[in-house]
């Protein structure tokens, strides 16, 4: 019988956490799932699941008592920035309980992140070039060839089930408080559906716009937008939303980029369309006198766009890693796990437009190899074959206490 006791909080609307728990139980570990809402309950219910139906003010005492009375060794959750999760993480860390955080992968498309303590600005992944090069000698070269394709339809269906069950059956968990800034489901869902449909219908047109831009040989920089409500913006950047980031980039570009340069702003593929970004961007561009130097894209092939560019500016999008892989200079405005000297531009944004350097290819390979071997798991959340592969890998790392960057056994 193992002495490990894993407590799981909220995860993806997927059987992912439940399957991990079942494997750990089979290996002799203790497993407890805490459901905070009916959406959680739908994806994991049974003898190892308990419910917290109290007020948020009671959460700290509830989770503290559970940790203290049950010899908990590990806490596993989706991201560390949700209100309930932040409280639980702080309490767990004060007791020496290992915290493991998961989410979509930094590498795309078929990777899952599995980190100790936190992601983004809270990540423990090294950002010192010499340390990355040293660690790269301890791990194999990453195989980045895609193995799995996630199911977008299953992801959307699961998201709808999760959110609308919480909406219509709220009385089963009457004091539950949502921890994200996503719009209300009755607003978010139809808006997202409309935007996805329009993007799909305009796919060919947008790809043609990208191709014309590349073929024109006009020098340009790429600025991919992120989701306003994403914790990458809310928690790991100095911005309250994308509006401030957009104005900063356009203002800097207008004053410091060569007059023959263009700025291409591309909307996030999962944007809701609730904010008219194109109108806002046009207003800022007009205000700073560069309306004729701004291009707005609501779709199109990002790889092709990056390949033809002079560089990318991003708050902290994972598209920045893709840009580095394609040899493009990148400037980060927030906190990102890949904001490493030698990979990303370390100077001021105003200087980036005329001083952008390509990433060091040797350091980049070391970074990718270490990341793939330590804080990334091959697999996906919503397709069975990819999920099964990920479950197996996650269980092994959790059981072996080998989550995150390899250091000495005492540090694990």
Secondary structure as the mmCIF struct_conf table of DSSP 4:
data_model
#
loop_
_struct_conf.conf_type_id
_struct_conf.id
_struct_conf.beg_label_comp_id
_struct_conf.beg_label_asym_id
_struct_conf.beg_label_seq_id
_struct_conf.end_label_comp_id
_struct_conf.end_label_asym_id
_struct_conf.end_label_seq_id
STRN STRN1 UNK A 5 UNK A 8
BEND BEND1 UNK A 13 UNK A 15
HELX_RH_AL_P HELX_RH_AL_P1 UNK A 16 UNK A 26
TURN_TY1_P TURN_TY1_P1 UNK A 27 UNK A 28
STRN STRN2 UNK A 30 UNK A 35
BEND BEND2 UNK A 37 UNK A 37
HELX_RH_AL_P HELX_RH_AL_P2 UNK A 38 UNK A 43
BEND BEND3 UNK A 44 UNK A 44
BEND BEND4 UNK A 46 UNK A 46
TURN_TY1_P TURN_TY1_P2 UNK A 47 UNK A 48
STRN STRN3 UNK A 49 UNK A 51
BEND BEND5 UNK A 54 UNK A 54
HELX_RH_3T_P HELX_RH_3T_P1 UNK A 56 UNK A 58
HELX_RH_AL_P HELX_RH_AL_P3 UNK A 59 UNK A 69
TURN_TY1_P TURN_TY1_P3 UNK A 70 UNK A 71
STRN STRN4 UNK A 74 UNK A 78
BEND BEND6 UNK A 80 UNK A 80
BEND BEND7 UNK A 82 UNK A 82
HELX_RH_AL_P HELX_RH_AL_P4 UNK A 83 UNK A 94
TURN_TY1_P TURN_TY1_P4 UNK A 95 UNK A 96
STRN STRN5 UNK A 98 UNK A 104
BEND BEND8 UNK A 106 UNK A 107
BEND BEND9 UNK A 109 UNK A 110
STRN STRN6 UNK A 111 UNK A 116
BEND BEND10 UNK A 117 UNK A 117
BEND BEND11 UNK A 119 UNK A 119
HELX_RH_3T_P HELX_RH_3T_P2 UNK A 120 UNK A 122
BEND BEND12 UNK A 125 UNK A 125
HELX_RH_AL_P HELX_RH_AL_P5 UNK A 129 UNK A 136
TURN_TY1_P TURN_TY1_P5 UNK A 137 UNK A 138
BEND BEND13 UNK A 139 UNK A 139
HELX_LH_PP_P HELX_LH_PP_P1 UNK A 140 UNK A 142
BEND BEND14 UNK A 145 UNK A 145
HELX_RH_AL_P HELX_RH_AL_P6 UNK A 152 UNK A 168
TURN_TY1_P TURN_TY1_P6 UNK A 169 UNK A 169
HELX_RH_3T_P HELX_RH_3T_P3 UNK A 170 UNK A 173
TURN_TY1_P TURN_TY1_P7 UNK A 174 UNK A 175
BEND BEND15 UNK A 180 UNK A 180
HELX_LH_PP_P HELX_LH_PP_P2 UNK A 182 UNK A 184
HELX_RH_AL_P HELX_RH_AL_P7 UNK A 185 UNK A 201
TURN_TY1_P TURN_TY1_P8 UNK A 202 UNK A 202
HELX_RH_AL_P HELX_RH_AL_P8 UNK A 203 UNK A 215
TURN_TY1_P TURN_TY1_P9 UNK A 216 UNK A 217
STRN STRN7 UNK A 220 UNK A 224
TURN_TY1_P TURN_TY1_P10 UNK A 228 UNK A 229
HELX_RH_AL_P HELX_RH_AL_P9 UNK A 231 UNK A 234
TURN_TY1_P TURN_TY1_P11 UNK A 235 UNK A 236
BEND BEND16 UNK A 237 UNK A 238
BEND BEND17 UNK A 240 UNK A 241
HELX_RH_AL_P HELX_RH_AL_P10 UNK A 242 UNK A 256
BEND BEND18 UNK A 257 UNK A 257
TURN_TY1_P TURN_TY1_P12 UNK A 259 UNK A 260
STRN STRN8 UNK A 262 UNK A 266
TURN_TY1_P TURN_TY1_P13 UNK A 269 UNK A 270
BEND BEND19 UNK A 273 UNK A 273
BEND BEND20 UNK A 275 UNK A 275
HELX_RH_AL_P HELX_RH_AL_P11 UNK A 277 UNK A 287
TURN_TY1_P TURN_TY1_P14 UNK A 288 UNK A 289
HELX_RH_3T_P HELX_RH_3T_P4 UNK A 291 UNK A 293
STRN STRN9 UNK A 294 UNK A 297
BEND BEND21 UNK A 298 UNK A 299
HELX_RH_AL_P HELX_RH_AL_P12 UNK A 302 UNK A 307
TURN_TY1_P TURN_TY1_P15 UNK A 308 UNK A 308
BEND BEND22 UNK A 309 UNK A 310
STRN STRN10 UNK A 311 UNK A 314
BEND BEND23 UNK A 315 UNK A 316
TURN_TY1_P TURN_TY1_P16 UNK A 318 UNK A 318
HELX_RH_AL_P HELX_RH_AL_P13 UNK A 319 UNK A 325
TURN_TY1_P TURN_TY1_P17 UNK A 326 UNK A 327
STRN STRN11 UNK A 330 UNK A 332
BEND BEND24 UNK A 333 UNK A 334
TURN_TY1_P TURN_TY1_P18 UNK A 337 UNK A 338
STRN STRN12 UNK A 341 UNK A 341
TURN_TY1_P TURN_TY1_P19 UNK A 342 UNK A 343
STRN STRN13 UNK A 344 UNK A 345
BEND BEND25 UNK A 347 UNK A 347
HELX_RH_AL_P HELX_RH_AL_P14 UNK A 349 UNK A 355
HELX_LH_PP_P HELX_LH_PP_P3 UNK A 358 UNK A 360
HELX_RH_AL_P HELX_RH_AL_P15 UNK A 361 UNK A 374
TURN_TY1_P TURN_TY1_P20 UNK A 375 UNK A 375
STRN STRN14 UNK A 376 UNK A 378
BEND BEND26 UNK A 381 UNK A 383
HELX_RH_AL_P HELX_RH_AL_P16 UNK A 384 UNK A 399
TURN_TY1_P TURN_TY1_P21 UNK A 400 UNK A 401
BEND BEND27 UNK A 404 UNK A 405
HELX_RH_3T_P HELX_RH_3T_P5 UNK A 409 UNK A 411
#
